[in-house]
Structures are given as structure tokens and as C-alpha cells.
């Protein structure tokens, strides 16, 4: 009886070990048949393109040689693909690690291979390796997933569905810096799914991991990836609650003092401050408003000035307590400087804040009830004293602003140090005289 006829004949049930071996063999046969069909189709398409392409006699031999070389490369890739997928599914741990390295290389070189390998089920197997406690095994799996996720929404979704977020390490102490960077890069790639509600990326596993990395690592690339992920997550309002409950605001307020990371951190805070919870969290922080006012003085970071002014505007709106806090922190001279020398957007926002402070001061000096003439007579000593104090305050503010502006102008000038100091002293002297007139 031929082997082909054997499955159709009634036979007694095999023992469990025999059944398991048969199922595994059948699975392998089905898998390799699928790979073979794909490669045959790919070679047939390549051959068809070669036959239909017009060519002259001298070019024919060179083209045939090129096609043969390409066909050889396809054969090589097919062998590598077949071997690596087989090892990943059925090999030992050492063979799985070698397969992950080969899959990373193939996925980096050929975008079509990424989709094929996903169809062959390599993503769940690699996600399973990420949970390994062996550092080397974990790293090769993460690197392979990074390449498979590159530019493919489908592969990223498959990774999330396979449970990659639950496989993240619980402690930062067990990870070396290169491994942290690779994990951060993978999560940044997956965070592009944040706008799709079926993927809860702002989960209890992801956010503590990101916050922990930001607070403990010193690598520029790793921090940049974590901030990029938080920015993507914060763009979805539904993620504001989880972000705030995991301490994202306080962490970001500490990060904004570092100039190389300030812009991304401020942009993320700008997303959060528009929510009621985010605004309250910033109002209650000991770093606000001083840290934001300090950023307003960064003349070499106009984008940071704009973002900081935006956050301060939202915080100051309908909050007299925070406006008082800003005044005590010396915001007015900083706003005057930005209103004179900042970018057009920063100037607009600084002037808006100054107008609020001016209106509030006038409201406090005005009557609480009844006409002002009935409360304080015109020309009274109290009225004169308030007027003099107001003039003195404005003179001091303008003088301070002029001093800062002239220092900036003289720094930018290309004159010699002697001429610069003479010019500075001359202008300050002249401006002081004009103010006392």
C-alpha cells in the first residue's frame, strides 16, 4: 500500500506520542510548501519581466548574467528564510537566537520579506523570546522586531496583539544601557498606533517603563525615544489620565531644564495642560512657574520660548493665584524682553500675558464700589503716592529691560571689546537721563 493511500484508510487511533510526531511533521510539510510556492511565484515574476524587456544583442548577455545573479540572490535569501523560520519555530534556544539575527538582516534589506515573515508567524515567536531572562536572547529578539515593525502598520498591530507590551521588563536595574535604548526604540515605533483606540498603548506596563528610563538613564538616544513616545501618547486626550497618574508631568518638568530635550518635553506638556487634570497638576508643582520663566530667557531656543509662553498663558488664564505667583517670580521683565526680541509668535504671547497683568493691576487700583471720585479726591496725597509708585515701577522695569537689551545687542555686535563697552555705557547713560526727565 502506497503512503499516499494510507491516510484515507481507517486505522486504529495512534498512541499520543505518535500522534504528536505526525502533527508536527504535517505542520512542517505545510509550512515549507507555503514557502516554496512563494519563492516559485517570485522567480516566475522575475523571469517574466526579463523575457518581456526589450534589449539589444550586446546587452542581452549582460542582462542574462544580471538576472542569473539576482536569481542566485533570491535562492540564497530563500534558503536563509527557510532555515531561519524553521529554527525559530522548531529549533533549540541557540538556533532561535541565530534565526532572530538572520530575520533582522532579511527584514532590514527587503520590505516584502517583512510581510512574508509576518505571515509565516515569526512575530509571536519573537515576542515570546522578549520575555526571556537571558539578556542576549532578549536583545536579538527586540532588534528583529524593530526591523519587522519598520514602515508596516500590520506588523506593529501583530506585535501588540501578541502581547509585546506585557513582556517589558519590570525593573530598569536589570537592563544594560544598549538594551534600554533598543526597547525604547521599539516602543517609539509602536506608539504610532496611539490614535487607534483598539491598541491601549498607555498601559500600566508601558508608562512606568518609559518614566523609569527617563529618570534613570543618561543616553541621549534613549531619552529622545522615550520623549517621542510620550509625545505621541499625549496627543490622544484619553491618555491624559494614565500619563498624569504615572507622574509624567513632574518628570517632564524636570526634563525641560535640559536644553537638548526641552522642546519635545514642552510640546508634551502643551498637550497635557489643556486638560483640567493636567493644568491642576502643573499648578501644584513646585517647579512652576519658575522653570517655565527660565526657559523664556533662552534666546537661542525660540521654539522653546514659544511653547513655554503658551503653557504660561493657559496656566495664567482664570487663575489669579498663579498670576500672583508669576509676578513674584519676576515674569514681567522677562516678558518685556521677549516682547521686544522674541520670535513673532513668542512676542504675541508675551504681549498677551503683559496685557493681562496690566488689566489686573488696573482692576486692583480701581474702585470696588461706587465712583472713584467719591472714594478718593483728585489730587489727594494717597492718589499722588500711588501714581508716583506706579511711575517708579514702570521706570525700573523699562530700565531693566533696556539694560538686558543693550547687553544682548553688544554681544551680537562685531566691534572690539573697548568700543563695545563705550557704546554700551553711552546708551545706558543716555537712556537713564531720558527716564529721569
Buried (B, 14 or more C-beta within 10 A) or exposed (E): EEEEEEEEEEEEEEEEEEEEEEEEEEEEEEBEEEBEEBBEEBBEEEEEEBEEEEEEEEEEEEEEEEBEEEBEEBEEBBEBBBBBBBBBBBBEEEBBBBBBBBBBBBBBEBEEBBBBBBEBBBBBBBBBBBBBEEEEBBBBBBBBBBBBBBEBEEBBBBBBEBBBBBBBBEEBEEBEEEBBBBBBBBBBBBBBBBEBEEBBBBBEBBBBBBBBBBBEBEBEBBBBBBBBBBBBBBBBEEBBEBBBEBBBBBBBBBBBEEEEBBBBBBBBBBBBBEBEBBBEBBBEBEBBBBBBBBBBBBBEBBBBBBBBBBBBBBBBEEBEEBBEBBBEBEBBBBBBBBBBBBBEBBBEBBBBBBEBBEEBEEEEEEEEEEEEEEBEEEEEEEBEEEEEEEEEEEEEBBBBBBBBBBEBBBEEEEEEEEEBEEBBEEBBEEBEEEBEE
